[in-house]
Amino acid sequence: MAPNNVDNAEDNLSPIGQVRLTVTNTDDSTLPMWTFRMWFLGVLLCALLSFLNQFFACRTEPLTISQIIVQVVTLPIGQFMAAVLPAAQFRVPGLGLRTYSLNPGSFNMKEHVLISIFANAGSAFGSGSAYAVSIVHIIKAFYVRRISFFAGWLLIITTQPIIADKASSLPADGQPRSETDVRVDRHVAGFSGSARQEGGGAVESWKPASAAAATTTTATGPMAPNDADGAEDDLSPVEQVRLTVTSTDDPTLPVWTFRMWFLGVLSCALLSFLNQFFAYRTEPLIVSQITVQVATLPIGRFMAAVLPATQFRVPGLGPGTYSLNPGPFNMKEHVLISIFANAGSAFGSGAAYAVSIVNIIKAFYIRSISFFAGWLLIITTQVLGYGWAGLLRKYVVEPAHMWWPSTLVQVSLFRALHEKDDRRMSRGKFFVIALICSFSWYVVPGYLFPTLTNISWICWVFSKSVTAQQIGSGMQGLGLGALTLDWTAVSSFLFSPLICPFFAIMNVFAGYALVVYVAIPLAYWGFNLYSADRFPIFSSHLFTNQGQTYNISAIVNENFELDVVKYGEQGRIHLSMFFALSYGFGFATIASTLTHVGFFYGREIYERYRASFKGKEDVHTRLMRRYKDIPSWWFHLLLVLTVAVSLALCIFLNKEVQMPWWGLLFASALAFIFTLPISIITATTNQTPGLNIITEYIMGVIYPGRPIANVCFKTYGYMSMAQAVSFLNDFKLGHYMKIPPRSMFLVQFIGTIIAGTINMAVAWWLLNSITNICQDELLPPDSPWTCPSDRVFFDASVIWGLVGPKRIFGVQGNYQSMNWFFLGGAVGPFLVWLLHKAFPDKSWIPLINLPVLLGATGYMPPATPLNYNAWVLVGTIFNFFVFRYRKKWWQRYNYVLSAAMDAGVAFMAVLLYFCLGMENKGLNWWGTGGEHCDLASCPTAKGISVDGCPTK
């Protein structure tokens, strides 16, 4: 039947909206399909899937491997075959004069589709294995009778085509239609009559699954830019972006320069070393990328001034010429150096999260793990999320409505730093002066007078009062009046207060004051919840019923699992009042974040997400089209390799990491599922819900008694998602700064590998060289190596992994009522939203941000009230008073001062350790004896006896 001769524009479109949005209206009939690649990969994968699906069909957990896996896996393989197979043409004897080739050109989409169809047949069209095989099973396995191989084979073969034919001959509603009932669209008109006589001409009978498959297949090609030239298309639809990001680009600026690689790798290595070094200290300073942003600008300009501009050729790299100095140091080089540095600081976290697993195994459980296993664990958890994050760029990076507010701070800083600087006190000169001052001063609190780090003067006045010291201790109490003259105490845990907006500081302060100065005193002294007076008021340690430190090693058997008998002898685990409530507020924060975002930002997120598909490309996306995009197979290959290496780690080194292979796949699936929605939330609201408590709770319920398995599951589930979101955030920064995508990817990937390797090396060095590291009860009072973050990580491994949530927060534990915080956190934002709807004229109501208020103390423990007091005080001085009354000074020097303070302290601390710490040369006087609040960690209940504490 000849195709309809319809020429008007309407008939060129499918009447189904979903089809119009998904399927292209073009075709290239010259593309080869019956290729060696198609037959080889198609038959191979059909055979492999049919074997695997039939194999798993008989198991307790019958895994079904579908064609989607083949769609993803075969793309890089097909492209690889197109790159390496010979393109020579040849004749086949007996087949005439026609010529053939093993490689007729690029691997194309039609080959890819046919391979997927092969695979779909291998998975019985998604059912796993042929339905009739079950007849053979029940005859031989249940009725225990015989059936011949030939009879079974005939039964299977004859039933499969009948099922397929009936499925394909009916439209989506199951009712056959005549071809004259419906109009023929452009897709049908592109086929010959023979293709349309089989019931496929009804365009209303579209199938959503087919549209999804088409989207998956077409996602590998680049989108063509819009041809809009109007002034409106040069503007971003987001006002903040229009005011901050320039709409111009110079694609001739060099980015892969010697300066970029030298400073980038050096910065990455230096930050990963410093951040891992400080991670073990009582005040774990985090040196962030802002320090590198400020410090590398004068260095880059100096290199541009002194390096030779001579051009030369590199043997083996073709006729192209290279130069160590291609011109002035430019902003794009600067951005890539900062991205390198950001990888070195684990995207602002300091050190790789998985290092804590190595720390608790060696320093707390006093067990062993090999360097290789630890390194694989760190690298795979840091890189795993990159694979699927790269595939999500088109949804959360390219659309203009996905604007990622935090990146605008970086854009503003880059633009400010690269402005022409003619003043007498340049930013570079100010940075050097402030760095020297910070460097020189830190020798006082860092070595000569450490008590200046924790000035808890109430403890000095009331030296024999337990209650007074509980109130006044900045490290072990409520920190009322506690001060510090040490920058590490100011910026530890909460990062530098100079870069945090004042309104955010006030939100944190409000939540902190409500929790520490209202909730905790009421729970401890007012209601004595959970027999709180038997334990310290503020501690991250675990205790017995009599207030003694819980002996964790006694309840761990030789298989690194819970010894239930020993646990029963020692009794239930108890927490300090603050530690218990911190988990409760953590539960509430997770739930309130989801409902708050849903009620207050849900419509905005939905509209922006819809607009990201319907809206035109903004100027930034169109400018980025001039650069080569990253091939999708890079991300496919990275994902496959990372999962394969992670599976090898879980299977072959299982004794060291405990996690089963299914745990890895489960954790990866959780991270993958949550990456897109959390990326959308972060890109539109700047709030990033975490999965850490959820992941450890889930694994603790389904696989209790194994602490390392639990923290590994948490790290793969939580960090893979967090790394993916950070990866996309950096990509948006590169999008705004017009950095070539391939350069962004390579810098992020290489930086992550370098940083993870140095993190592991530094951790291994310190864990094996410092006696009693992390064991605060065995260390001298002035020792900085107390590992506060790892202590909390260790306690979490005990609570969620070793003992399990059922014995802590379940019916077998003391803290079952803490689960109500989930409900309270979920309902709270809904009540605020109702108030806002009832009183829309009250502008202060929508400013009540429960996730911020409830999560304000999310860093406590390991952070202490001293850290919060100092952070709020310094932040208020600079971001309220200086910002308000000396705005020009603040605009010019605020971020520079923050970077200089971090850098000066970091360099002096490392110098002190290498010159004095390694030789154990220290001072011994009152000023080196800590904060002098020894009674702050004592219980107040009658009859409870603890060493060093008065007994009532």
Buried (B, 14 or more C-beta within 10 A) or exposed (E): EEBEEEEEEEBEBBBBEEBEEBBEEEEEEEBBEEBBBBBBBBEBBBEBBBEBBBEBBEEEEEEBBBBBBBBBBBBBBBBBBBEEBEEEEEEEEEEEEEEBBBBBEEBBBBBBBBBBBBBBBBBBBEEBBBEBBEBBBEBEEEEEEEBEEEEBEEBBEEBBEEBEEEEEEBBEEEEEBEBEEBBBBBBBBEBEEEEBEEBBBBBBBBEEEEBEBBEBBEEBEEEEBEEEEEEEBBBBBBEEBBEBBEBEBEEEBBBBBBBBBBBBBBBBBBBBBBBBBBBBBBBBBBBBBBBBBBBBBBBBBEBBEEBEEEEEEEEEEEEEEBBBBBEEBBBBBBBBBBBBBBBBBBBBBBBBBBBBBBBBBBBBBEEEBEEEBBBBBBBBBBBBBBBBBBBBBBBBBBBBBBBBBBBBBBBBBBBBBEEEBEEEEBBBBBBBEBBEBBBEBBBBBBBEBBBBBBBBBBBBEBEEBBBBBBBBBBBBBBBBBBBBBBBBBBBBBBBBBBBBEBEBBBBBBBBBBBBBBEBBBEBBBEEBBBBBBBBBBBBBBBBBBBBBEBEBEEBBEEEBBBBEEBBEEBEBBBBBBBBBBBBBBBBBBBBBBBBBBBBBBBEEBEEBBEBBEEEBBBBBBBBBBEBEBBBBBBBBBBBBEBBEBBBEBBEEBEEBBBBBBEBBBBBBEBBBEBBBBBBBBBBBBBBBBBBBBBBBBBBBBEBBBBBBBBBBBBBBBBBBBBBBBBBBBBBBBBBBBBBBBBBBBBBBBBBBBBBBBBBBBBBBEBBEEBEEBBBBEEBBEBBBBBBBBBBBBBBBBBBBBBBBBBBBBBEEBBBBEBBEBBEBBBBBBBEBBEBBEEEEEEEEBEEBBBBBBBBBBBBBBBBBBBBBBBBBBBBBEBBBEBBEEBEEEBEBBBBBBBBBBBBBBBBBBBBBBEEBBEEEEEEEEEBBBBBBBBBBBBBBBEEBEBEEBEEE
